[in-house]
Amino acid sequence: EVQLVESGGGLVQAGGSLTLSCVASGFTFDTYSIGWFRQAPGKEREAVSCIRLDDGISYYADSVKGRFTISRDNAKKTVYLQMNSLKPEDTAVYYCNVGAGYWGQGTQVTVSS
């Protein structure tokens, strides 16, 4: 059974940092890509970043480029999202995703101004 468990969210002031973690299980880790998505109240879920687990090639949405860094630890089957210089508009529930339709439960990130 594919499982994704996010953690690391919280409340932080604008300009602060958080690191999210996504621990994966139930599939061959380094044969997929894992993505981070976010959904703010009243908005659609949007892609933030993703990483290919075999070679580490990554993608970032323009809105987070230069502030967020995605990484992975294949031995721990974990993908991280380091978020720096956070802005109030980064406030959302952050989800990790693998394959077609496997999602974690989400972790809330709230950035106060």
Legacy VTK file of the C-alpha trace (Angstrom):
# vtk DataFile Version 3.0
C-alpha trace
ASCII
DATASET POLYDATA
POINTS 113 float
0.000 0.000 0.000
1.389 3.382 -1.024
1.635 5.790 1.896
2.912 9.345 2.081
3.187 11.094 5.443
3.943 14.813 5.573
5.213 16.699 8.590
6.981 19.917 9.474
4.268 22.500 8.957
3.526 25.230 11.437
3.113 28.916 12.080
5.973 31.191 11.113
6.447 34.915 10.598
7.058 36.345 7.158
10.691 35.953 6.234
11.037 32.809 8.298
11.800 29.243 7.294
10.281 25.799 7.577
11.310 22.382 6.340
8.620 19.918 5.319
9.215 16.177 5.159
7.384 13.508 3.179
8.080 9.930 4.221
7.096 7.394 1.575
6.406 3.685 1.702
4.777 0.963 -0.357
6.597 1.465 -3.655
10.079 1.290 -5.113
11.244 4.719 -4.044
13.873 5.627 -6.613
11.798 4.782 -9.670
9.352 7.637 -9.320
9.115 11.393 -8.883
7.572 12.998 -5.832
5.932 16.375 -5.945
4.912 18.963 -3.392
1.591 20.706 -3.976
-0.273 23.276 -1.925
-3.841 24.416 -1.564
-4.836 27.714 -0.012
-8.396 28.362 1.192
-10.703 29.004 -1.745
-8.027 28.196 -4.301
-7.179 25.210 -6.426
-4.331 22.905 -5.551
-1.144 23.993 -7.289
2.201 22.388 -7.964
5.093 23.804 -5.960
8.048 21.562 -6.706
8.919 18.032 -7.704
11.997 15.858 -7.819
13.022 12.785 -9.756
14.065 10.272 -7.145
16.655 8.505 -9.304
18.779 11.477 -10.313
17.491 14.377 -8.239
16.453 16.583 -11.145
13.967 19.065 -9.779
11.319 21.546 -10.864
10.014 24.669 -9.119
7.011 26.871 -9.672
7.990 30.440 -10.494
6.365 31.661 -7.287
8.838 29.713 -5.113
11.955 29.624 -7.281
14.970 30.855 -5.357
13.214 30.478 -1.983
12.311 26.774 -1.799
14.638 23.803 -2.215
13.501 20.229 -2.728
15.777 17.323 -1.846
15.573 13.638 -1.150
17.198 10.982 1.014
16.680 7.707 -0.773
17.934 5.669 2.171
15.235 7.203 4.371
12.634 7.253 1.559
12.032 10.873 2.415
11.622 14.023 0.348
12.172 17.424 1.942
11.001 20.896 1.047
13.150 23.607 2.582
11.167 26.839 2.509
12.986 30.115 3.132
11.898 33.747 2.962
8.323 32.692 3.520
5.544 35.069 2.550
1.923 35.269 3.730
0.869 34.053 0.282
2.696 30.776 0.954
0.022 29.977 3.534
-1.640 26.716 2.496
-1.950 23.037 3.218
1.042 21.343 1.641
0.708 17.835 0.210
3.138 15.406 -1.308
2.170 13.261 -4.248
3.489 10.268 -6.129
2.171 8.562 -9.221
-1.425 8.881 -10.317
-3.444 9.841 -7.317
-1.441 8.998 -4.225
-1.481 11.864 -1.740
-0.480 12.414 1.840
-2.798 13.890 4.429
-1.211 17.332 4.177
0.531 19.648 6.616
-0.603 23.192 7.342
1.804 26.075 6.749
0.715 29.474 8.026
2.835 32.560 7.428
1.894 35.641 9.409
2.644 39.148 8.203
LINES 1 114
113 0 1 2 3 4 5 6 7 8 9 10 11 12 13 14 15 16 17 18 19 20 21 22 23 24 25 26 27 28 29 30 31 32 33 34 35 36 37 38 39 40 41 42 43 44 45 46 47 48 49 50 51 52 53 54 55 56 57 58 59 60 61 62 63 64 65 66 67 68 69 70 71 72 73 74 75 76 77 78 79 80 81 82 83 84 85 86 87 88 89 90 91 92 93 94 95 96 97 98 99 100 101 102 103 104 105 106 107 108 109 110 111 112
